[in-house]
């Protein structure tokens, strides 16, 4: 009986050892698997911040570009509005200056004939004639060196400015009646103007007598 009991204990010890080995093997396998998973996760983690940083950078760049575009648009609109305002103020200032610089001159008119005005600016067309001889003369000889920058401007408020004579500005008032223009300078001199053709209520071709020299416009 003693021998049989000893054999039974030996068999039990062997099974116990096998179970322990299996458990150890499972633990080791688990540790290895965990190590592999941990290693893989560590390899992937650096990519996540890079992606997040790239996305954040893209969003910031887009937001900055949008902000700059909106700022540029606002600045352009503000600049446009300011330029328009300055232009209107300048135009108003010029009109006021024109009206202030021209005294209340009484221009001769024909009774019963409608009085009209127009808005246009003219420069000499290069043709000029001597009143006495009828011969052609150069504008430089007739008007002086400043003629190249001179102009005759009529405003729709009944005033005009004349810088044809050597670039010196003279102003006055005028009226349109029928096919004729009557104009008077601020110093009470009458402008001798002859219109030869009209277009849309404004003279298209005309001439002015400047001190014995007929200068042509249009």
C-alpha positions in Angstrom: 0.0 0.0 0.0 2.9 2.3 0.8 4.3 1.9 -2.7 0.9 2.7 -4.4 0.4 5.8 -2.3 3.9 7.0 -3.2 3.2 6.6 -6.9 -0.1 8.6 -6.6 1.7 11.5 -4.9 4.4 11.5 -7.6 1.7 11.8 -10.3 0.0 14.7 -8.5 3.3 16.6 -8.2 3.9 16.1 -11.9 0.5 17.6 -12.8 1.1 20.5 -10.4 4.4 21.3 -12.1 2.8 21.2 -15.5 0.1 23.6 -14.4 2.7 26.0 -13.0 4.7 25.9 -16.2 1.6 26.6 -18.3 0.7 29.5 -16.0 4.2 30.9 -16.3 4.2 30.4 -20.1 0.8 32.3 -20.3 2.2 35.1 -18.1 5.3 35.4 -20.2 3.2 35.4 -23.4 1.0 38.1 -22.0 4.0 40.2 -21.1 5.5 39.8 -24.5 2.2 40.7 -26.2 1.8 43.7 -23.9 5.3 44.8 -24.7 4.7 44.6 -28.5 1.4 46.6 -28.2 3.1 49.2 -26.0 6.0 49.4 -28.5 3.6 49.9 -31.5 1.6 52.5 -29.6 4.7 54.5 -28.8 5.7 54.4 -32.5 2.3 55.8 -33.5 1.9 58.5 -30.9 4.4 61.1 -32.3 2.3 61.3 -35.5 -0.8 62.4 -33.7 0.7 65.7 -32.4 2.2 66.4 -35.9 -1.2 65.9 -37.5 -2.9 68.1 -34.9 -0.2 70.7 -35.3 -0.6 70.7 -39.1 -4.4 71.0 -38.8 -4.1 73.8 -36.3 -1.5 75.6 -38.4 -3.7 75.3 -41.5 -6.7 76.6 -39.6 -4.6 79.5 -38.2 -3.3 80.3 -41.7 -6.8 80.2 -43.2 -8.1 82.4 -40.4 -5.3 84.9 -40.9 -5.8 85.0 -44.6 -9.5 85.5 -44.2 -8.9 88.2 -41.6 -6.4 89.9 -43.9 -8.8 89.7 -46.8 -11.6 91.2 -44.7 -9.2 93.9 -43.4 -8.1 94.7 -47.0 -11.7 94.9 -48.2 -12.6 97.1 -45.3 -9.6 99.3 -45.9 -10.4 99.5 -49.7 -14.0 100.4 -49.0 -12.9 103.0 -46.4 -10.3 104.4 -48.8 -12.9 104.5 -51.6 -15.4 106.2 -49.4 -12.7 108.6 -48.2 -11.6 109.4 -51.8 -15.2 109.9 -52.9 -15.8 112.2 -49.9 -12.6 114.1 -50.7 -13.6 114.4 -54.4 -17.0 115.7 -53.5 -15.6 118.1 -51.0 -13.0 119.3 -53.6 -15.7 119.7 -56.3 -17.9 121.6 -53.9 -14.9 123.7 -52.8 -14.0 124.5 -56.5 -17.6 125.5 -57.2 -17.8 127.7 -54.2 -14.4 129.3 -55.1 -15.6 129.9 -58.6 -18.8 131.5 -57.4 -16.9 133.6 -54.8 -14.2 134.8 -57.3 -16.8 135.9 -59.9 -18.7 139.1 -58.9 -22.4 139.5 -59.6 -21.9 140.8 -63.1 -24.9 141.8 -65.1 -24.6 140.1 -68.6 -26.6 141.8 -71.4 -29.5 139.7 -72.5 -32.2 139.9 -75.2 -35.7 140.2 -73.7 -38.1 137.3 -74.3 -35.3 134.8 -75.3 -34.7 131.8 -73.0 -31.4 131.9 -71.1 -29.4 128.6 -70.8 -26.0 127.4 -69.6 -23.7 124.4 -70.3 -20.6 122.8 -68.8 -17.6 122.3 -71.0 -13.9 123.1 -71.3 -12.0 124.0 -74.6 -8.5 124.5 -75.7 -7.3 126.3 -78.9 -7.2 124.0 -81.9 -4.0 125.6 -83.2 -5.6 128.0 -85.7 -5.4 131.8 -85.3 -5.8 134.8 -87.6 -5.0 138.5 -87.4 -8.2 140.5 -87.3 -6.8 143.3 -89.5 -5.0 141.4 -92.2 -6.9 138.1 -92.0 -3.6 136.3 -92.2 -2.9 133.2 -90.2 -0.6 133.6 -87.2 1.0 131.2 -84.7 -0.6 130.8 -81.3 2.7 131.5 -79.7 2.9 134.9 -81.4 -0.7 135.6 -80.7 -1.1 134.4 -77.1 2.5 134.1 -75.7 4.3 131.1 -74.3 1.6 130.1 -71.8 -1.0 129.3 -74.5 -0.1 125.6 -74.4 -1.7 125.2 -71.0 -4.5 127.6 -71.4 -8.2 126.6 -71.6 -11.6 128.3 -71.7 -14.1 126.7 -69.3 -17.8 127.3 -69.1 -19.7 126.2 -66.0 -23.4 125.4 -65.7 -23.8 128.0 -63.0 -23.3 130.8 -65.5 -19.6 131.5 -64.7 -16.5 130.9 -66.9 -12.8 131.0 -66.5 -10.3 131.9 -69.2 -6.6 131.0 -69.0 -5.8 131.1 -72.7 -3.9 134.4 -72.5 -0.5 133.4 -71.2 -2.0 131.1 -68.6 -3.3 134.0 -66.5 -6.8 133.2 -65.2 -9.6 135.6 -65.9 -13.2 134.9 -64.8 -16.6 136.2 -65.6 -20.2 135.3 -66.4 -22.1 134.3 -69.5 -25.5 133.5 -70.9 -26.6 131.4 -73.9 -29.6 132.7 -75.9 -30.5 131.0 -79.1 -27.3 130.3 -81.1 -25.2 133.0 -79.4 -23.1 133.3 -76.3 -22.8 136.7 -74.5 -19.9 136.7 -71.9 -18.5 139.5 -69.7 -15.2 139.4 -67.7 -15.1 140.4 -64.1 -13.4 143.7 -65.1 -16.4 144.5 -67.3 -14.8 143.6 -70.6 -17.0 141.8 -73.1 -15.8 138.6 -74.7 -16.2 138.6 -78.5 -17.2 135.0 -79.2 -18.7 133.7 -82.4 -20.2 130.2 -82.5 -20.2 128.3 -85.8 -21.7 125.0 -84.7 -23.5 123.5 -81.7 -23.8 120.0 -80.2 -26.3 119.0 -77.4 -26.7 122.5 -76.2 -23.0 123.3 -76.1 -20.8 125.0 -78.7 -18.8 122.6 -80.9 -16.8 125.1 -82.9 -16.3 128.8 -82.1 -13.8 131.6 -82.1 -12.8 134.3 -79.7 -11.2 137.7 -80.4 -8.2 138.1 -78.1 -6.9 141.7 -78.6 -7.0 141.7 -82.4 -6.2 138.0 -82.9 -9.0 135.5 -83.6 -8.3 132.2 -81.9 -10.3 129.1 -82.9 -11.6 126.3 -80.7 -13.1 122.9 -81.4 
